[in-house]
Amino acid sequence: MNYLCFLNTKVLFKYVRETPELYPDAYTPIGAHVNYHPEKPQRMVDIFKHYQQGQRGVLERWNGGEGLKISNDCKFDGVRPSSVSRAKSALLAAVVQYGHAEWGGVRWLRFGDDGKLNTPWGEGTWGGAPGSRGETTIYCDFFGKTRHLLRLNGTLPLDGQTPFVLTSTRCTDGDTVKVRVLPPDSS
């Protein structure tokens, strides 16, 4: 029996997905046994979407082993937006200067310069991602300590008055939403 025809998900996520001759379009297994990963139902849905519905990109969010690829990016102690960290990160400084944002069209998220976050869903915290990621990434923890990574789309405006966009990725499931950071006079 050919293990590529009747594969298990360890083979799919660790080997097939990493082989350009097989993935994403050159090959379709006859069956896939989802037995290696703890998040079986979610992976089954994405395997079906990829091979039966032709949705490309849905399998890329998963690690080869356990969990989502973003899970590793989400494990850190954030850097609060103190005056020292603002001096190091133009993104942190801009978010503090602008002060508020629309989350998927929902108003308002308010970013305090002390790292406090006020949202329509409750209070939370926010700050910069450590290291070099801090130039393009901030984090928000709210709604039961759910972590989101917000990455800058494009570049920061130089005038301090033009809105800019971040893409938020929820660490628990990889769900994304656009966040528009708006200048102070737009509230």
C-alpha positions in Angstrom: 0.0 0.0 0.0 1.4 3.4 -1.0 1.6 5.6 2.1 0.9 8.7 -0.1 -2.4 7.3 -1.3 -3.7 6.5 2.2 -1.7 8.9 4.3 -1.9 9.9 7.9 -1.7 13.6 8.9 1.8 13.3 10.1 2.9 12.5 6.6 0.7 15.3 5.2 1.8 18.1 7.5 5.4 17.1 7.9 6.4 15.8 4.5 3.8 16.3 1.7 3.2 19.9 2.5 6.9 20.6 2.3 7.4 18.8 -1.1 6.8 21.1 -4.1 6.3 18.2 -6.4 3.3 17.1 -4.3 1.9 20.3 -2.8 -0.3 22.2 -3.2 -1.8 21.1 -6.6 0.1 18.1 -8.0 -1.3 15.4 -5.8 -4.5 14.3 -4.0 -4.5 11.5 -1.6 -7.3 8.8 -1.7 -7.8 9.1 2.0 -6.3 10.8 5.1 -6.4 9.4 8.6 -6.3 12.2 11.1 -4.7 10.5 14.0 -1.5 12.3 14.9 -2.6 15.7 16.0 -4.7 16.8 19.1 -6.8 19.3 17.1 -8.4 16.6 14.8 -11.8 18.3 13.9 -10.2 21.6 12.8 -7.5 19.9 10.7 -10.2 17.6 9.1 -12.1 20.7 8.0 -9.0 22.3 6.6 -8.0 19.1 4.7 -11.5 18.9 3.2 -11.3 22.6 2.2 -7.9 22.1 0.6 -8.5 18.9 -1.4 -12.3 18.9 -2.0 -13.1 22.6 -2.2 -9.9 23.9 -3.7 -9.2 26.5 -1.0 -5.4 27.0 -1.1 -3.5 28.2 1.9 -5.7 26.7 4.6 -3.2 24.0 5.6 -0.3 26.5 6.0 -1.6 27.7 9.4 -0.8 24.4 11.1 2.5 23.2 12.6 3.8 19.9 11.5 3.2 18.6 15.1 0.8 20.2 17.5 -1.0 23.5 17.2 -0.9 26.4 14.9 2.3 27.9 13.5 1.5 31.2 15.1 1.5 29.6 18.6 5.3 29.9 18.8 5.1 33.6 17.9 2.6 34.2 20.7 4.7 32.9 23.5 6.5 35.9 25.0 6.2 38.5 27.8 5.2 41.7 26.1 7.0 45.0 26.3 4.7 47.7 27.9 4.7 51.0 26.1 6.9 53.0 28.5 8.8 56.1 27.3 11.9 53.9 26.8 10.2 51.3 24.6 8.4 54.1 22.6 11.8 55.6 21.8 12.9 52.2 20.4 9.7 51.4 18.4 8.1 53.8 15.9 5.0 51.6 15.9 4.5 51.8 19.7 5.0 55.5 19.5 2.4 55.9 16.7 -0.2 53.7 18.5 0.2 55.8 21.7 0.0 59.1 19.7 -3.1 58.0 17.7 -4.6 56.4 20.8 -7.6 54.5 19.3 -8.6 52.1 16.6 -11.5 50.3 14.9 -11.4 46.5 15.2 -13.1 45.0 12.2 -15.2 48.1 12.0 -16.1 48.1 15.7 -15.3 51.3 17.6 -13.3 51.9 19.8 -10.2 50.3 21.1 -8.3 52.8 23.2 -4.6 52.3 23.8 -3.3 53.8 27.0 0.3 54.9 27.2 0.5 52.8 30.4 -0.3 49.6 28.5 -4.0 49.5 29.4 -6.4 48.6 26.6 -10.1 49.5 26.7 -12.3 47.6 24.2 -16.1 47.2 23.8 -15.5 43.7 25.1 -13.7 44.6 28.3 -10.4 45.8 29.5 -7.0 44.3 28.6 -3.4 45.1 28.1 -1.2 45.9 25.1 2.4 46.5 24.2 5.2 45.7 21.8 6.5 42.3 20.8 10.1 41.8 22.0 13.2 42.1 19.8 13.1 43.0 16.2 9.4 42.0 15.8 8.6 45.2 17.9 9.2 47.4 14.8 6.2 45.8 13.0 4.2 43.9 15.7 2.3 44.8 18.9 0.2 42.5 21.0 -3.2 42.9 22.7 -4.5 40.6 25.5 -8.2 40.9 26.3 -11.5 39.0 26.5 -10.3 36.4 29.0 -6.6 36.9 28.3 -6.8 36.0 24.6 -3.7 37.1 22.9 -3.7 38.8 19.5 -0.7 39.7 17.4 -1.2 42.9 15.4 1.2 43.3 12.5 1.7 46.5 10.5 0.4 46.5 6.9 2.8 48.6 4.8 4.5 51.6 6.4 3.7 54.0 9.2 2.5 57.4 8.0 4.9 60.2 8.6 2.4 63.0 9.1 0.8 61.6 12.3 -2.7 62.2 10.9 -3.2 59.5 8.3 -4.8 56.3 9.5 -2.8 53.1 9.2 -3.8 49.4 9.2 -2.7 46.5 11.3 -3.7 42.8 10.8 -4.7 41.1 14.0 -4.2 37.4 14.3 -5.8 35.6 17.2 -3.3 33.2 18.7 -5.7 30.5 19.7 -7.1 29.8 16.2 -5.3 32.0 13.7 -8.4 34.1 12.9 -7.5 37.4 11.3 -9.2 40.9 11.3 -8.2 44.3 10.1 -7.6 47.0 12.7 -7.6 50.7 11.5 -5.6 52.9 13.8 -7.0 56.4 13.6 -5.6 59.9 14.4 -6.8 61.6 17.7 -9.2 64.0 16.0 -11.3 61.2 14.5 -13.1 60.0 17.7 
